[in-house]
Amino acid sequence: MSKSSLTRLLIDLSASRALQRRLSEDPKAVADEYDLTSEEAELLEAGDDTKLKDYLGAVEPGVMIRTQFD
């Protein structure tokens, strides 16, 4: 799929603790639900903000991506 799927997932993650829990429990299922490519799923699972931002390219001002959840 396109990078928009990964972007949508990241936005959804910022708003949903339930989705954050699901991602930590079963990242493959969440990646499949959002139709992520294997590369995108690996980037997400690695939790490296720098690599995610590099992959996605420019991020709109004011948008912070948080991939590691306590």
N, C-alpha and C positions, 0 to 999 in steps of 0.2 A: 504494500500500500504506500501511500505518500507520507511525507513527513508530517502532514496534518494530523494523521492518526496518533502519532507519538505526542505531538503538541497537545491535542485534545486530552490524551491520557494524563499528561503532566498537569494540565489545568484542573482536570477532575480530581487528581490526587491532592492538589492544594486545598480542595474544598471538602474532601470526604475522608474522615478517619476510617470508615468502614472499608473503603477502597484501599486505603493504605494497609490495613490489616490483611485484606485479601491478597494484595501484592506480596506482602512478606510471607504469607502462608503458601501461596500457589502462583508464583510469577508467570508460569507458562499459561495458566488458564486466563489470567488477566491480559497477557500479551495476545493470546488467541482472540479474546473477546474484542480487543481493539484492532485486530487484524494487523499486528505489527510484523515487520519482516524479522527474520532471524537476527540480522545485524542490530535492529532497533531493540529487540528483546534482550540481547546480550548487553547492549549499552545501558539499558534501564536496570538490568539485574546487577551490573557492576556498580551502579550508583555513583559514577564519576561525573560531577557537574560540568567540569571542563570539557570532557569528551562529548557529553550530550549537547552542550552549547555549540561546540565545533561542528558536530554533525548537523544540527538544526540551522546553523548559520546565524544571522542577525536575530536578536531577540528584541521585541518591542521594549522601549523604555518603560521602566517601572514594573516590568514583569520579572519576578524572581522565581527560579526553578529550584525546588527543594526535593531532592531525591532520597535523602536518608532520613528515616523516621525513627523516633525512639520507641 
